[in-house]
């Protein structure tokens, strides 16, 4: 990026996220096929739902303000 190498930590984090997303997708497709959906329908349903889940998270971040959401996950907010 900008003629600078991307740090290994960043590459590993992105790769970890990608692998987790693909595993979640495959697990969802497998679960949907177990309940009787054909493979293309199961894949489409899970891919769409995962995308909506991510978009829902981003919508909440935008509506609740990012600092409010960060506060929910901050350990100091839950100590008292």
HTML snippet that shows the backbone in 3Dmol.js (N, CA, C, O; Angstrom):
<script src="https://3Dmol.org/build/3Dmol-min.js"></script>
<div id="view" style="width:600px;height:400px;position:relative"></div>
<script>
const pdb = `
ATOM      1  N   UNK A   1       0.846  -1.166   0.000  1.00  0.00           N
ATOM      2  CA  UNK A   1       0.000   0.000   0.000  1.00  0.00           C
ATOM      3  C   UNK A   1       0.895   1.234   0.000  1.00  0.00           C
ATOM      4  O   UNK A   1       1.775   1.359   0.852  1.00  0.00           O
ATOM      5  N   UNK A   2       0.686   2.119  -0.920  1.00  0.00           N
ATOM      6  CA  UNK A   2       1.482   3.335  -1.056  1.00  0.00           C
ATOM      7  C   UNK A   2       2.969   3.007  -1.116  1.00  0.00           C
ATOM      8  O   UNK A   2       3.799   3.682  -0.507  1.00  0.00           O
ATOM      9  N   UNK A   3       3.281   1.957  -1.863  1.00  0.00           N
ATOM     10  CA  UNK A   3       4.664   1.504  -2.054  1.00  0.00           C
ATOM     11  C   UNK A   3       5.311   1.013  -0.767  1.00  0.00           C
ATOM     12  O   UNK A   3       6.537   0.969  -0.668  1.00  0.00           O
ATOM     13  N   UNK A   4       4.501   0.645   0.217  1.00  0.00           N
ATOM     14  CA  UNK A   4       4.993   0.078   1.470  1.00  0.00           C
ATOM     15  C   UNK A   4       4.448  -1.341   1.596  1.00  0.00           C
ATOM     16  O   UNK A   4       3.291  -1.586   1.254  1.00  0.00           O
ATOM     17  N   UNK A   5       5.255  -2.273   2.077  1.00  0.00           N
ATOM     18  CA  UNK A   5       4.732  -3.638   2.257  1.00  0.00           C
ATOM     19  C   UNK A   5       3.680  -3.675   3.366  1.00  0.00           C
ATOM     20  O   UNK A   5       3.785  -2.970   4.370  1.00  0.00           O
ATOM     21  N   UNK A   6       2.687  -4.499   3.161  1.00  0.00           N
ATOM     22  CA  UNK A   6       1.641  -4.673   4.170  1.00  0.00           C
ATOM     23  C   UNK A   6       2.213  -5.546   5.295  1.00  0.00           C
ATOM     24  O   UNK A   6       2.794  -6.595   5.020  1.00  0.00           O
ATOM     25  N   UNK A   7       2.057  -5.130   6.548  1.00  0.00           N
ATOM     26  CA  UNK A   7       2.596  -5.930   7.654  1.00  0.00           C
ATOM     27  C   UNK A   7       1.991  -7.337   7.681  1.00  0.00           C
ATOM     28  O   UNK A   7       0.824  -7.535   7.340  1.00  0.00           O
ATOM     29  N   UNK A   8       2.804  -8.296   8.090  1.00  0.00           N
ATOM     30  CA  UNK A   8       2.339  -9.690   8.158  1.00  0.00           C
ATOM     31  C   UNK A   8       1.121  -9.850   9.039  1.00  0.00           C
ATOM     32  O   UNK A   8       0.227 -10.637   8.728  1.00  0.00           O
ATOM     33  N   UNK A   9       1.076  -9.118  10.127  1.00  0.00           N
ATOM     34  CA  UNK A   9      -0.063  -9.209  11.047  1.00  0.00           C
ATOM     35  C   UNK A   9      -1.367  -8.851  10.343  1.00  0.00           C
ATOM     36  O   UNK A   9      -2.390  -9.501  10.559  1.00  0.00           O
ATOM     37  N   UNK A  10      -1.332  -7.830   9.511  1.00  0.00           N
ATOM     38  CA  UNK A  10      -2.527  -7.416   8.770  1.00  0.00           C
ATOM     39  C   UNK A  10      -2.921  -8.502   7.779  1.00  0.00           C
ATOM     40  O   UNK A  10      -4.101  -8.828   7.648  1.00  0.00           O
ATOM     41  N   UNK A  11      -1.942  -9.059   7.087  1.00  0.00           N
ATOM     42  CA  UNK A  11      -2.228 -10.122   6.118  1.00  0.00           C
ATOM     43  C   UNK A  11      -2.852 -11.325   6.827  1.00  0.00           C
ATOM     44  O   UNK A  11      -3.825 -11.896   6.333  1.00  0.00           O
ATOM     45  N   UNK A  12      -2.301 -11.714   7.982  1.00  0.00           N
ATOM     46  CA  UNK A  12      -2.844 -12.852   8.718  1.00  0.00           C
ATOM     47  C   UNK A  12      -4.250 -12.573   9.245  1.00  0.00           C
ATOM     48  O   UNK A  12      -5.097 -13.467   9.254  1.00  0.00           O
ATOM     49  N   UNK A  13      -4.503 -11.341   9.683  1.00  0.00           N
ATOM     50  CA  UNK A  13      -5.849 -10.993  10.158  1.00  0.00           C
ATOM     51  C   UNK A  13      -6.873 -11.069   9.034  1.00  0.00           C
ATOM     52  O   UNK A  13      -7.969 -11.596   9.225  1.00  0.00           O
ATOM     53  N   UNK A  14      -6.525 -10.548   7.876  1.00  0.00           N
ATOM     54  CA  UNK A  14      -7.439 -10.591   6.728  1.00  0.00           C
ATOM     55  C   UNK A  14      -7.653 -12.041   6.282  1.00  0.00           C
ATOM     56  O   UNK A  14      -8.776 -12.443   5.981  1.00  0.00           O
ATOM     57  N   UNK A  15      -6.585 -12.810   6.243  1.00  0.00           N
ATOM     58  CA  UNK A  15      -6.696 -14.212   5.865  1.00  0.00           C
ATOM     59  C   UNK A  15      -7.552 -14.990   6.868  1.00  0.00           C
ATOM     60  O   UNK A  15      -8.366 -15.825   6.472  1.00  0.00           O
ATOM     61  N   UNK A  16      -7.372 -14.722   8.149  1.00  0.00           N
ATOM     62  CA  UNK A  16      -8.185 -15.372   9.177  1.00  0.00           C
ATOM     63  C   UNK A  16      -9.667 -15.045   9.026  1.00  0.00           C
ATOM     64  O   UNK A  16     -10.519 -15.926   9.145  1.00  0.00           O
ATOM     65  N   UNK A  17      -9.969 -13.776   8.765  1.00  0.00           N
ATOM     66  CA  UNK A  17     -11.357 -13.373   8.554  1.00  0.00           C
ATOM     67  C   UNK A  17     -11.931 -14.090   7.335  1.00  0.00           C
ATOM     68  O   UNK A  17     -13.048 -14.605   7.390  1.00  0.00           O
ATOM     69  N   UNK A  18     -11.180 -14.127   6.239  1.00  0.00           N
ATOM     70  CA  UNK A  18     -11.643 -14.769   5.011  1.00  0.00           C
ATOM     71  C   UNK A  18     -11.904 -16.256   5.239  1.00  0.00           C
ATOM     72  O   UNK A  18     -12.933 -16.778   4.808  1.00  0.00           O
ATOM     73  N   UNK A  19     -10.983 -16.936   5.910  1.00  0.00           N
ATOM     74  CA  UNK A  19     -11.155 -18.371   6.181  1.00  0.00           C
ATOM     75  C   UNK A  19     -12.368 -18.606   7.071  1.00  0.00           C
ATOM     76  O   UNK A  19     -13.143 -19.531   6.827  1.00  0.00           O
ATOM     77  N   UNK A  20     -12.542 -17.772   8.109  1.00  0.00           N
ATOM     78  CA  UNK A  20     -13.701 -17.902   8.991  1.00  0.00           C
ATOM     79  C   UNK A  20     -14.997 -17.707   8.213  1.00  0.00           C
ATOM     80  O   UNK A  20     -15.959 -18.449   8.412  1.00  0.00           O
ATOM     81  N   UNK A  21     -15.028 -16.712   7.329  1.00  0.00           N
ATOM     82  CA  UNK A  21     -16.224 -16.441   6.535  1.00  0.00           C
ATOM     83  C   UNK A  21     -16.553 -17.632   5.632  1.00  0.00           C
ATOM     84  O   UNK A  21     -17.712 -18.037   5.540  1.00  0.00           O
ATOM     85  N   UNK A  22     -15.548 -18.192   4.970  1.00  0.00           N
ATOM     86  CA  UNK A  22     -15.769 -19.331   4.072  1.00  0.00           C
ATOM     87  C   UNK A  22     -16.231 -20.557   4.864  1.00  0.00           C
ATOM     88  O   UNK A  22     -17.142 -21.265   4.434  1.00  0.00           O
ATOM     89  N   UNK A  23     -15.608 -20.810   6.019  1.00  0.00           N
ATOM     90  CA  UNK A  23     -16.038 -21.945   6.854  1.00  0.00           C
ATOM     91  C   UNK A  23     -17.472 -21.772   7.334  1.00  0.00           C
ATOM     92  O   UNK A  23     -18.247 -22.729   7.350  1.00  0.00           O
ATOM     93  N   UNK A  24     -17.818 -20.566   7.719  1.00  0.00           N
ATOM     94  CA  UNK A  24     -19.193 -20.293   8.137  1.00  0.00           C
ATOM     95  C   UNK A  24     -20.164 -20.493   6.983  1.00  0.00           C
ATOM     96  O   UNK A  24     -21.263 -21.014   7.174  1.00  0.00           O
ATOM     97  N   UNK A  25     -19.763 -20.083   5.792  1.00  0.00           N
ATOM     98  CA  UNK A  25     -20.586 -20.279   4.605  1.00  0.00           C
ATOM     99  C   UNK A  25     -20.789 -21.770   4.328  1.00  0.00           C
ATOM    100  O   UNK A  25     -21.911 -22.212   4.081  1.00  0.00           O
ATOM    101  N   UNK A  26     -19.707 -22.538   4.371  1.00  0.00           N
ATOM    102  CA  UNK A  26     -19.815 -23.974   4.113  1.00  0.00           C
ATOM    103  C   UNK A  26     -20.647 -24.687   5.173  1.00  0.00           C
ATOM    104  O   UNK A  26     -21.439 -25.575   4.855  1.00  0.00           O
ATOM    105  N   UNK A  27     -20.468 -24.300   6.425  1.00  0.00           N
ATOM    106  CA  UNK A  27     -21.259 -24.885   7.500  1.00  0.00           C
ATOM    107  C   UNK A  27     -22.750 -24.582   7.314  1.00  0.00           C
ATOM    108  O   UNK A  27     -23.602 -25.446   7.520  1.00  0.00           O
ATOM    109  N   UNK A  28     -23.045 -23.350   6.925  1.00  0.00           N
ATOM    110  CA  UNK A  28     -24.435 -22.972   6.686  1.00  0.00           C
ATOM    111  C   UNK A  28     -25.038 -23.715   5.510  1.00  0.00           C
ATOM    112  O   UNK A  28     -26.188 -24.151   5.574  1.00  0.00           O
ATOM    113  N   UNK A  29     -24.275 -23.865   4.434  1.00  0.00           N
ATOM    114  CA  UNK A  29     -24.766 -24.606   3.263  1.00  0.00           C
ATOM    115  C   UNK A  29     -25.027 -26.060   3.642  1.00  0.00           C
ATOM    116  O   UNK A  29     -26.035 -26.639   3.238  1.00  0.00           O
ATOM    117  N   UNK A  30     -24.126 -26.644   4.412  1.00  0.00           N
ATOM    118  CA  UNK A  30     -24.314 -28.026   4.867  1.00  0.00           C
ATOM    119  C   UNK A  30     -25.574 -28.148   5.722  1.00  0.00           C
ATOM    120  O   UNK A  30     -26.363 -29.075   5.539  1.00  0.00           O
ATOM    121  N   UNK A  31     -25.762 -27.221   6.645  1.00  0.00           N
ATOM    122  CA  UNK A  31     -26.946 -27.263   7.516  1.00  0.00           C
ATOM    123  C   UNK A  31     -28.234 -27.103   6.709  1.00  0.00           C
ATOM    124  O   UNK A  31     -29.216 -27.801   6.960  1.00  0.00           O
ATOM    125  N   UNK A  32     -28.229 -26.191   5.747  1.00  0.00           N
ATOM    126  CA  UNK A  32     -29.432 -25.978   4.939  1.00  0.00           C
ATOM    127  C   UNK A  32     -29.712 -27.177   4.041  1.00  0.00           C
ATOM    128  O   UNK A  32     -30.871 -27.498   3.780  1.00  0.00           O
ATOM    129  N   UNK A  33     -28.659 -27.841   3.565  1.00  0.00           N
ATOM    130  CA  UNK A  33     -28.885 -29.020   2.726  1.00  0.00           C
ATOM    131  C   UNK A  33     -29.414 -30.183   3.559  1.00  0.00           C
ATOM    132  O   UNK A  33     -30.128 -31.043   3.043  1.00  0.00           O
ATOM    133  N   UNK A  34     -29.068 -30.213   4.840  1.00  0.00           N
ATOM    134  CA  UNK A  34     -29.606 -31.259   5.719  1.00  0.00           C
ATOM    135  C   UNK A  34     -31.112 -31.131   5.919  1.00  0.00           C
ATOM    136  O   UNK A  34     -31.800 -32.129   6.136  1.00  0.00           O
ATOM    137  N   UNK A  35     -31.622 -29.904   5.848  1.00  0.00           N
ATOM    138  CA  UNK A  35     -33.067 -29.736   6.037  1.00  0.00           C
ATOM    139  C   UNK A  35     -33.842 -29.818   4.727  1.00  0.00           C
ATOM    140  O   UNK A  35     -35.050 -29.582   4.695  1.00  0.00           O
ATOM    141  N   UNK A  36     -33.128 -30.159   3.630  1.00  0.00           N
ATOM    142  CA  UNK A  36     -33.840 -30.467   2.405  1.00  0.00           C
ATOM    143  C   UNK A  36     -33.671 -29.515   1.244  1.00  0.00           C
ATOM    144  O   UNK A  36     -34.244 -29.766   0.184  1.00  0.00           O
ATOM    145  N   UNK A  37     -32.917 -28.433   1.380  1.00  0.00           N
ATOM    146  CA  UNK A  37     -32.708 -27.532   0.249  1.00  0.00           C
ATOM    147  C   UNK A  37     -31.695 -28.138  -0.711  1.00  0.00           C
ATOM    148  O   UNK A  37     -30.748 -28.809  -0.300  1.00  0.00           O
ATOM    149  N   UNK A  38     -31.915 -27.888  -2.002  1.00  0.00           N
ATOM    150  CA  UNK A  38     -30.907 -28.320  -2.973  1.00  0.00           C
ATOM    151  C   UNK A  38     -29.691 -27.418  -2.833  1.00  0.00           C
ATOM    152  O   UNK A  38     -29.790 -26.321  -2.284  1.00  0.00           O
ATOM    153  N   UNK A  39     -28.547 -27.872  -3.327  1.00  0.00           N
ATOM    154  CA  UNK A  39     -27.278 -27.192  -3.096  1.00  0.00           C
ATOM    155  C   UNK A  39     -27.250 -25.741  -3.604  1.00  0.00           C
ATOM    156  O   UNK A  39     -26.805 -24.865  -2.863  1.00  0.00           O
ATOM    157  N   UNK A  40     -27.703 -25.448  -4.833  1.00  0.00           N
ATOM    158  CA  UNK A  40     -27.680 -24.046  -5.276  1.00  0.00           C
ATOM    159  C   UNK A  40     -28.565 -23.142  -4.415  1.00  0.00           C
ATOM    160  O   UNK A  40     -28.187 -22.009  -4.116  1.00  0.00           O
ATOM    161  N   UNK A  41     -29.731 -23.632  -4.019  1.00  0.00           N
ATOM    162  CA  UNK A  41     -30.615 -22.827  -3.167  1.00  0.00           C
ATOM    163  C   UNK A  41     -30.013 -22.616  -1.792  1.00  0.00           C
ATOM    164  O   UNK A  41     -30.095 -21.521  -1.235  1.00  0.00           O
ATOM    165  N   UNK A  42     -29.404 -23.666  -1.238  1.00  0.00           N
ATOM    166  CA  UNK A  42     -28.772 -23.554   0.080  1.00  0.00           C
ATOM    167  C   UNK A  42     -27.619 -22.555   0.028  1.00  0.00           C
ATOM    168  O   UNK A  42     -27.481 -21.721   0.923  1.00  0.00           O
ATOM    169  N   UNK A  43     -26.789 -22.635  -1.016  1.00  0.00           N
ATOM    170  CA  UNK A  43     -25.670 -21.712  -1.143  1.00  0.00           C
ATOM    171  C   UNK A  43     -26.163 -20.271  -1.277  1.00  0.00           C
ATOM    172  O   UNK A  43     -25.643 -19.370  -0.618  1.00  0.00           O
ATOM    173  N   UNK A  44     -27.160 -20.057  -2.125  1.00  0.00           N
ATOM    174  CA  UNK A  44     -27.699 -18.711  -2.310  1.00  0.00           C
ATOM    175  C   UNK A  44     -28.307 -18.150  -1.040  1.00  0.00           C
ATOM    176  O   UNK A  44     -28.105 -16.981  -0.710  1.00  0.00           O
ATOM    177  N   UNK A  45     -29.056 -18.986  -0.322  1.00  0.00           N
ATOM    178  CA  UNK A  45     -29.694 -18.528   0.913  1.00  0.00           C
ATOM    179  C   UNK A  45     -28.656 -18.158   1.969  1.00  0.00           C
ATOM    180  O   UNK A  45     -28.769 -17.121   2.622  1.00  0.00           O
ATOM    181  N   UNK A  46     -27.655 -19.002   2.130  1.00  0.00           N
ATOM    182  CA  UNK A  46     -26.641 -18.735   3.151  1.00  0.00           C
ATOM    183  C   UNK A  46     -25.784 -17.537   2.770  1.00  0.00           C
ATOM    184  O   UNK A  46     -25.484 -16.704   3.625  1.00  0.00           O
ATOM    185  N   UNK A  47     -25.387 -17.432   1.517  1.00  0.00           N
ATOM    186  CA  UNK A  47     -24.571 -16.292   1.078  1.00  0.00           C
ATOM    187  C   UNK A  47     -25.328 -14.981   1.267  1.00  0.00           C
ATOM    188  O   UNK A  47     -24.757 -13.988   1.719  1.00  0.00           O
ATOM    189  N   UNK A  48     -26.601 -14.980   0.925  1.00  0.00           N
ATOM    190  CA  UNK A  48     -27.409 -13.776   1.094  1.00  0.00           C
ATOM    191  C   UNK A  48     -27.574 -13.434   2.563  1.00  0.00           C
ATOM    192  O   UNK A  48     -27.466 -12.269   2.947  1.00  0.00           O
ATOM    193  N   UNK A  49     -27.830 -14.427   3.377  1.00  0.00           N
ATOM    194  CA  UNK A  49     -28.034 -14.185   4.799  1.00  0.00           C
ATOM    195  C   UNK A  49     -26.758 -13.701   5.469  1.00  0.00           C
ATOM    196  O   UNK A  49     -26.807 -12.799   6.306  1.00  0.00           O
ATOM    197  N   UNK A  50     -25.616 -14.282   5.116  1.00  0.00           N
ATOM    198  CA  UNK A  50     -24.352 -13.800   5.681  1.00  0.00           C
ATOM    199  C   UNK A  50     -24.114 -12.358   5.281  1.00  0.00           C
ATOM    200  O   UNK A  50     -23.671 -11.549   6.096  1.00  0.00           O
ATOM    201  N   UNK A  51     -24.402 -12.036   4.046  1.00  0.00           N
ATOM    202  CA  UNK A  51     -24.244 -10.654   3.604  1.00  0.00           C
ATOM    203  C   UNK A  51     -25.171  -9.720   4.347  1.00  0.00           C
ATOM    204  O   UNK A  51     -24.771  -8.621   4.732  1.00  0.00           O
ATOM    205  N   UNK A  52     -26.416 -10.149   4.554  1.00  0.00           N
ATOM    206  CA  UNK A  52     -27.360  -9.312   5.303  1.00  0.00           C
ATOM    207  C   UNK A  52     -26.916  -9.162   6.746  1.00  0.00           C
ATOM    208  O   UNK A  52     -27.087  -8.099   7.343  1.00  0.00           O
ATOM    209  N   UNK A  53     -26.333 -10.244   7.324  1.00  0.00           N
ATOM    210  CA  UNK A  53     -25.864 -10.179   8.701  1.00  0.00           C
ATOM    211  C   UNK A  53     -24.780  -9.124   8.834  1.00  0.00           C
ATOM    212  O   UNK A  53     -24.777  -8.331   9.776  1.00  0.00           O
ATOM    213  N   UNK A  54     -23.865  -9.126   7.882  1.00  0.00           N
ATOM    214  CA  UNK A  54     -22.804  -8.123   7.909  1.00  0.00           C
ATOM    215  C   UNK A  54     -23.371  -6.724   7.695  1.00  0.00           C
ATOM    216  O   UNK A  54     -22.957  -5.773   8.358  1.00  0.00           O
ATOM    217  N   UNK A  55     -24.305  -6.604   6.780  1.00  0.00           N
ATOM    218  CA  UNK A  55     -24.911  -5.296   6.548  1.00  0.00           C
ATOM    219  C   UNK A  55     -25.713  -4.837   7.751  1.00  0.00           C
ATOM    220  O   UNK A  55     -25.758  -3.642   8.043  1.00  0.00           O
ATOM    221  N   UNK A  56     -26.347  -5.769   8.456  1.00  0.00           N
ATOM    222  CA  UNK A  56     -27.072  -5.423   9.667  1.00  0.00           C
ATOM    223  C   UNK A  56     -26.116  -4.888  10.728  1.00  0.00           C
ATOM    224  O   UNK A  56     -26.426  -3.911  11.410  1.00  0.00           O
ATOM    225  N   UNK A  57     -24.958  -5.524  10.868  1.00  0.00           N
ATOM    226  CA  UNK A  57     -23.961  -5.042  11.809  1.00  0.00           C
ATOM    227  C   UNK A  57     -23.523  -3.627  11.448  1.00  0.00           C
ATOM    228  O   UNK A  57     -23.421  -2.766  12.322  1.00  0.00           O
ATOM    229  N   UNK A  58     -23.267  -3.385  10.176  1.00  0.00           N
ATOM    230  CA  UNK A  58     -22.847  -2.048   9.763  1.00  0.00           C
ATOM    231  C   UNK A  58     -23.958  -1.024   9.955  1.00  0.00           C
ATOM    232  O   UNK A  58     -23.688   0.128  10.295  1.00  0.00           O
ATOM    233  N   UNK A  59     -25.198  -1.432   9.740  1.00  0.00           N
ATOM    234  CA  UNK A  59     -26.315  -0.530   9.967  1.00  0.00           C
ATOM    235  C   UNK A  59     -26.393  -0.141  11.441  1.00  0.00           C
ATOM    236  O   UNK A  59     -26.590   1.027  11.775  1.00  0.00           O
ATOM    237  N   UNK A  60     -26.234  -1.142  12.326  1.00  0.00           N
ATOM    238  CA  UNK A  60     -26.259  -0.841  13.756  1.00  0.00           C
ATOM    239  C   UNK A  60     -25.128   0.100  14.146  1.00  0.00           C
ATOM    240  O   UNK A  60     -25.321   1.022  14.938  1.00  0.00           O
ATOM    241  N   UNK A  61     -23.950  -0.139  13.586  1.00  0.00           N
ATOM    242  CA  UNK A  61     -22.829   0.755  13.875  1.00  0.00           C
ATOM    243  C   UNK A  61     -23.140   2.181  13.441  1.00  0.00           C
ATOM    244  O   UNK A  61     -22.800   3.138  14.136  1.00  0.00           O
ATOM    245  N   UNK A  62     -23.785   2.318  12.296  1.00  0.00           N
ATOM    246  CA  UNK A  62     -24.123   3.646  11.801  1.00  0.00           C
ATOM    247  C   UNK A  62     -25.243   4.306  12.586  1.00  0.00           C
ATOM    248  O   UNK A  62     -25.201   5.512  12.826  1.00  0.00           O
ATOM    249  N   UNK A  63     -26.242   3.535  12.988  1.00  0.00           N
ATOM    250  CA  UNK A  63     -27.388   4.099  13.698  1.00  0.00           C
ATOM    251  C   UNK A  63     -27.092   4.373  15.168  1.00  0.00           C
ATOM    252  O   UNK A  63     -27.547   5.376  15.719  1.00  0.00           O
ATOM    253  N   UNK A  64     -26.338   3.495  15.796  1.00  0.00           N
ATOM    254  CA  UNK A  64     -26.060   3.638  17.221  1.00  0.00           C
ATOM    255  C   UNK A  64     -24.834   4.490  17.501  1.00  0.00           C
ATOM    256  O   UNK A  64     -24.519   4.783  18.655  1.00  0.00           O
ATOM    257  N   UNK A  65     -24.160   4.877  16.460  1.00  0.00           N
ATOM    258  CA  UNK A  65     -22.891   5.568  16.557  1.00  0.00           C
ATOM    259  C   UNK A  65     -21.814   4.567  16.971  1.00  0.00           C
ATOM    260  O   UNK A  65     -22.018   3.741  17.861  1.00  0.00           O
ATOM    261  N   UNK A  66     -20.720   4.657  16.337  1.00  0.00           N
ATOM    262  CA  UNK A  66     -19.646   3.690  16.513  1.00  0.00           C
ATOM    263  C   UNK A  66     -19.139   3.687  17.951  1.00  0.00           C
ATOM    264  O   UNK A  66     -18.840   2.620  18.485  1.00  0.00           O
ATOM    265  N   UNK A  67     -19.035   4.842  18.588  1.00  0.00           N
ATOM    266  CA  UNK A  67     -18.497   4.888  19.948  1.00  0.00           C
ATOM    267  C   UNK A  67     -19.414   4.199  20.956  1.00  0.00           C
ATOM    268  O   UNK A  67     -18.934   3.639  21.941  1.00  0.00           O
ATOM    269  N   UNK A  68     -20.707   4.232  20.724  1.00  0.00           N
ATOM    270  CA  UNK A  68     -21.637   3.526  21.607  1.00  0.00           C
ATOM    271  C   UNK A  68     -21.415   2.029  21.524  1.00  0.00           C
ATOM    272  O   UNK A  68     -21.393   1.344  22.547  1.00  0.00           O
ATOM    273  N   UNK A  69     -21.251   1.518  20.320  1.00  0.00           N
ATOM    274  CA  UNK A  69     -21.025   0.085  20.130  1.00  0.00           C
ATOM    275  C   UNK A  69     -19.676  -0.317  20.712  1.00  0.00           C
ATOM    276  O   UNK A  69     -19.563  -1.369  21.342  1.00  0.00           O
ATOM    277  N   UNK A  70     -18.659   0.505  20.510  1.00  0.00           N
ATOM    278  CA  UNK A  70     -17.348   0.218  21.094  1.00  0.00           C
ATOM    279  C   UNK A  70     -17.465   0.186  22.613  1.00  0.00           C
ATOM    280  O   UNK A  70     -16.845  -0.654  23.265  1.00  0.00           O
ATOM    281  N   UNK A  71     -18.248   1.088  23.176  1.00  0.00           N
ATOM    282  CA  UNK A  71     -18.460   1.105  24.624  1.00  0.00           C
ATOM    283  C   UNK A  71     -19.104  -0.161  25.139  1.00  0.00           C
ATOM    284  O   UNK A  71     -18.815  -0.596  26.254  1.00  0.00           O
ATOM    285  N   UNK A  72     -19.973  -0.758  24.343  1.00  0.00           N
ATOM    286  CA  UNK A  72     -20.605  -2.014  24.760  1.00  0.00           C
ATOM    287  C   UNK A  72     -19.593  -3.137  24.910  1.00  0.00           C
ATOM    288  O   UNK A  72     -19.756  -4.013  25.760  1.00  0.00           O
ATOM    289  N   UNK A  73     -18.556  -3.116  24.097  1.00  0.00           N
ATOM    290  CA  UNK A  73     -17.562  -4.184  24.115  1.00  0.00           C
ATOM    291  C   UNK A  73     -16.316  -3.839  24.934  1.00  0.00           C
ATOM    292  O   UNK A  73     -15.397  -4.651  25.043  1.00  0.00           O
ATOM    293  N   UNK A  74     -16.288  -2.654  25.500  1.00  0.00           N
ATOM    294  CA  UNK A  74     -15.133  -2.256  26.311  1.00  0.00           C
ATOM    295  C   UNK A  74     -15.237  -2.909  27.690  1.00  0.00           C
ATOM    296  O   UNK A  74     -16.284  -2.812  28.330  1.00  0.00           O
ATOM    297  N   UNK A  75     -14.187  -3.564  28.159  1.00  0.00           N
ATOM    298  CA  UNK A  75     -14.241  -4.222  29.472  1.00  0.00           C
ATOM    299  C   UNK A  75     -14.500  -3.249  30.622  1.00  0.00           C
ATOM    300  O   UNK A  75     -15.135  -3.621  31.609  1.00  0.00           O
ATOM    301  N   UNK A  76     -14.023  -2.018  30.511  1.00  0.00           N
ATOM    302  CA  UNK A  76     -14.231  -1.055  31.586  1.00  0.00           C
ATOM    303  C   UNK A  76     -15.708  -0.703  31.787  1.00  0.00           C
ATOM    304  O   UNK A  76     -16.107  -0.341  32.894  1.00  0.00           O
ATOM    305  N   UNK A  77     -16.507  -0.804  30.750  1.00  0.00           N
ATOM    306  CA  UNK A  77     -17.925  -0.476  30.858  1.00  0.00           C
ATOM    307  C   UNK A  77     -18.676  -1.502  31.700  1.00  0.00           C
ATOM    308  O   UNK A  77     -19.730  -1.175  32.246  1.00  0.00           O
ATOM    309  N   UNK A  78     -18.181  -2.712  31.825  1.00  0.00           N
ATOM    310  CA  UNK A  78     -18.889  -3.774  32.524  1.00  0.00           C
ATOM    311  C   UNK A  78     -18.339  -4.061  33.920  1.00  0.00           C
ATOM    312  O   UNK A  78     -18.867  -4.922  34.623  1.00  0.00           O
ATOM    313  N   UNK A  79     -17.298  -3.360  34.324  1.00  0.00           N
ATOM    314  CA  UNK A  79     -16.664  -3.657  35.612  1.00  0.00           C
ATOM    315  C   UNK A  79     -17.421  -3.116  36.801  1.00  0.00           C
ATOM    316  O   UNK A  79     -17.365  -3.725  37.870  1.00  0.00           O
ATOM    317  N   UNK A  80     -18.121  -2.011  36.678  1.00  0.00           N
ATOM    318  CA  UNK A  80     -18.780  -1.410  37.843  1.00  0.00           C
ATOM    319  C   UNK A  80     -20.151  -1.935  38.039  1.00  0.00           C
ATOM    320  O   UNK A  80     -20.839  -1.530  38.976  1.00  0.00           O
TER     321      UNK A  80
END
`;
const viewer = $3Dmol.createViewer("view");
viewer.addModel(pdb, "pdb");
viewer.setStyle({}, {cartoon: {color: "spectrum"}});
viewer.zoomTo();
viewer.render();
</script>
